[in-house]
Amino acid sequence: MRLGFGPYVTAGIAVIGAGVIAVTPIAAPGPDRHVADIALTAGDEPDVVIDVVRHAEMISPFENLLTPSPAFPGAPLSEHGLQQAQDVGNQLFDELGPVAGIFEGQGLREMGTAAPFAELEHMTSQILPGLNEIDAGIYALDPIESLGGRIAFLTAGAWSLGAPFGLALLPAPGSSDVNGVVFNDRFTDAIDTMYNAAIANPVVSDNGQITDVAFNSEASIFVWALMNVKNPDIPFFLERIAESHTVPNGLSTILLPNTGIVEIQGNPTDGWTLVSWDGEAIPENPDLLSALFVDLRDVALPVQVAEWNIFEAILNGDPTLIQDTLAEGIQNVGTAMAQFPEAVFTDIVDALTNLGA
């Protein structure tokens, strides 16, 4: 159920709007690990790679049901899933060699999938609640092909593909991830934690990069990627979503199959680039549709974040917190709006230039 905070938020956003007018654009590694020699100037942040691995197959019938609420401990892996976990562990070990860190959500499926790789690395996988799957709320354990399953996936789609159009605040009834803004904060905290851990233990993998490996679930990495990465390939994802509707339970088998790997690279300050999705390379410079999606997302999402933060501050009742939250919202929304026209203009010019090349 969505809370009735419209009048309060409207007042807060009005204040933000007024403010916008005045804005002017503006662990130690083991002896067998190679530690990166990081030389940085003030303010620079090194990039790291994070490979996010979807869990292996669960026992029947849970593979075709929505995640329980809460998302842990959930169901264990099936016999086939145990083999998938071993296979992806071997694949990761062969491709990466040593890694900076291994992380997992709290579910049995994530733990079971991470275990073979952690054993090969002689490391302990660290549990991060932020890596848990999106909480299904009142639709928990509904079949994926049921009405509840469809609504749950549509909600996740609204948070991700709909973020540029103000849909990140669409509520998820009964869920601890009450909306996309709350989910995004949770998952981003996990990404930041993994980044900081990698910088504290900067082991260079065989790919030449400081690399973490995380084990979680399909919907969470899909939603986070589309809400955050600099280069979401919108035609690629729309094609996968369309294909997923051609077979039963396709939303859980085609968009990101079991043990599919999503690779991102970057840092929390400069942002994250989507390198590959389930083995398919994603262009660093997206097409015009994807670029305009990012432009709209990056101006609309700060408004939705400000709306939610103002609502929470008003509920708290602390005048200082309300004032600080309004000030932060004004700054963030103002900065986003100031950057928006130039970003759109640049993307259109680049697209036209590429047409003539």
Secondary structure in CASP SS format (residue, H / E / C, confidence):
PFRMAT SS
TARGET T0000
AUTHOR 0000-0000-0000
METHOD secondary structure of the structure
MODEL  1
M C 1.00
R C 1.00
L C 1.00
G C 1.00
F C 1.00
G H 1.00
P H 1.00
Y H 1.00
V H 1.00
T H 1.00
A H 1.00
G H 1.00
I H 1.00
A H 1.00
V H 1.00
I H 1.00
G H 1.00
A H 1.00
G H 1.00
V H 1.00
I H 1.00
A C 1.00
V C 1.00
T C 1.00
P C 1.00
I C 1.00
A C 1.00
A C 1.00
P C 1.00
G C 1.00
P C 1.00
D C 1.00
R C 1.00
H C 1.00
V E 1.00
A C 1.00
D C 1.00
I C 1.00
A C 1.00
L C 1.00
T C 1.00
A C 1.00
G C 1.00
D C 1.00
E C 1.00
P C 1.00
D C 1.00
V E 1.00
V E 1.00
I E 1.00
D E 1.00
V E 1.00
V E 1.00
R E 1.00
H C 1.00
A C 1.00
E C 1.00
M E 1.00
I C 1.00
S C 1.00
P C 1.00
F H 1.00
E H 1.00
N H 1.00
L E 1.00
L C 1.00
T C 1.00
P C 1.00
S C 1.00
P C 1.00
A C 1.00
F C 1.00
P C 1.00
G C 1.00
A C 1.00
P C 1.00
L E 1.00
S C 1.00
E H 1.00
H H 1.00
G H 1.00
L H 1.00
Q H 1.00
Q H 1.00
A H 1.00
Q H 1.00
D H 1.00
V H 1.00
G H 1.00
N H 1.00
Q H 1.00
L H 1.00
F H 1.00
D H 1.00
E H 1.00
L H 1.00
G C 1.00
P C 1.00
V C 1.00
A C 1.00
G E 1.00
I E 1.00
F E 1.00
E E 1.00
G C 1.00
Q C 1.00
G C 1.00
L H 1.00
R H 1.00
E H 1.00
M H 1.00
G H 1.00
T H 1.00
A H 1.00
A H 1.00
P H 1.00
F H 1.00
A H 1.00
E H 1.00
L H 1.00
E H 1.00
H C 1.00
M C 1.00
T C 1.00
S C 1.00
Q E 1.00
I E 1.00
L C 1.00
P H 1.00
G H 1.00
L H 1.00
N C 1.00
E C 1.00
I C 1.00
D C 1.00
A C 1.00
G H 1.00
I H 1.00
Y H 1.00
A C 1.00
L C 1.00
D C 1.00
P E 1.00
I C 1.00
E C 1.00
S C 1.00
L H 1.00
G H 1.00
G H 1.00
R H 1.00
I H 1.00
A H 1.00
F H 1.00
L H 1.00
T H 1.00
A H 1.00
G H 1.00
A H 1.00
W H 1.00
S H 1.00
L H 1.00
G C 1.00
A H 1.00
P H 1.00
F H 1.00
G C 1.00
L H 1.00
A H 1.00
L H 1.00
L C 1.00
P C 1.00
A C 1.00
P C 1.00
G C 1.00
S C 1.00
S C 1.00
D C 1.00
V C 1.00
N C 1.00
G H 1.00
V H 1.00
V H 1.00
F H 1.00
N H 1.00
D H 1.00
R H 1.00
F H 1.00
T H 1.00
D H 1.00
A H 1.00
I H 1.00
D H 1.00
T H 1.00
M H 1.00
Y H 1.00
N H 1.00
A H 1.00
A H 1.00
I H 1.00
A H 1.00
N C 1.00
P C 1.00
V E 1.00
V E 1.00
S C 1.00
D C 1.00
N C 1.00
G C 1.00
Q C 1.00
I E 1.00
T E 1.00
D E 1.00
V E 1.00
A E 1.00
F E 1.00
N E 1.00
S C 1.00
E H 1.00
A H 1.00
S H 1.00
I H 1.00
F H 1.00
V H 1.00
W H 1.00
A H 1.00
L H 1.00
M H 1.00
N H 1.00
V C 1.00
K C 1.00
N C 1.00
P C 1.00
D C 1.00
I H 1.00
P H 1.00
F H 1.00
F H 1.00
L H 1.00
E H 1.00
R H 1.00
I H 1.00
A H 1.00
E H 1.00
S H 1.00
H C 1.00
T C 1.00
V C 1.00
P C 1.00
N C 1.00
G H 1.00
L H 1.00
S H 1.00
T C 1.00
I C 1.00
L C 1.00
L C 1.00
P C 1.00
N C 1.00
T C 1.00
G C 1.00
I E 1.00
V E 1.00
E E 1.00
I E 1.00
Q E 1.00
G E 1.00
N E 1.00
P C 1.00
T C 1.00
D C 1.00
G E 1.00
W E 1.00
T E 1.00
L E 1.00
V E 1.00
S E 1.00
W E 1.00
D C 1.00
G C 1.00
E E 1.00
A E 1.00
I C 1.00
P C 1.00
E C 1.00
N C 1.00
P C 1.00
D C 1.00
L H 1.00
L H 1.00
S H 1.00
A H 1.00
L H 1.00
F H 1.00
V H 1.00
D H 1.00
L H 1.00
R H 1.00
D H 1.00
V H 1.00
A H 1.00
L H 1.00
P H 1.00
V H 1.00
Q H 1.00
V H 1.00
A H 1.00
E H 1.00
W H 1.00
N H 1.00
I H 1.00
F H 1.00
E H 1.00
A H 1.00
I H 1.00
L H 1.00
N H 1.00
G C 1.00
D C 1.00
P H 1.00
T H 1.00
L H 1.00
I H 1.00
Q H 1.00
D H 1.00
T H 1.00
L H 1.00
A H 1.00
E H 1.00
G H 1.00
I H 1.00
Q H 1.00
N H 1.00
V H 1.00
G H 1.00
T H 1.00
A H 1.00
M H 1.00
A H 1.00
Q H 1.00
F H 1.00
P H 1.00
E H 1.00
A H 1.00
V H 1.00
F H 1.00
T H 1.00
D H 1.00
I H 1.00
V H 1.00
D H 1.00
A H 1.00
L H 1.00
T H 1.00
N H 1.00
L H 1.00
G H 1.00
A C 1.00
END
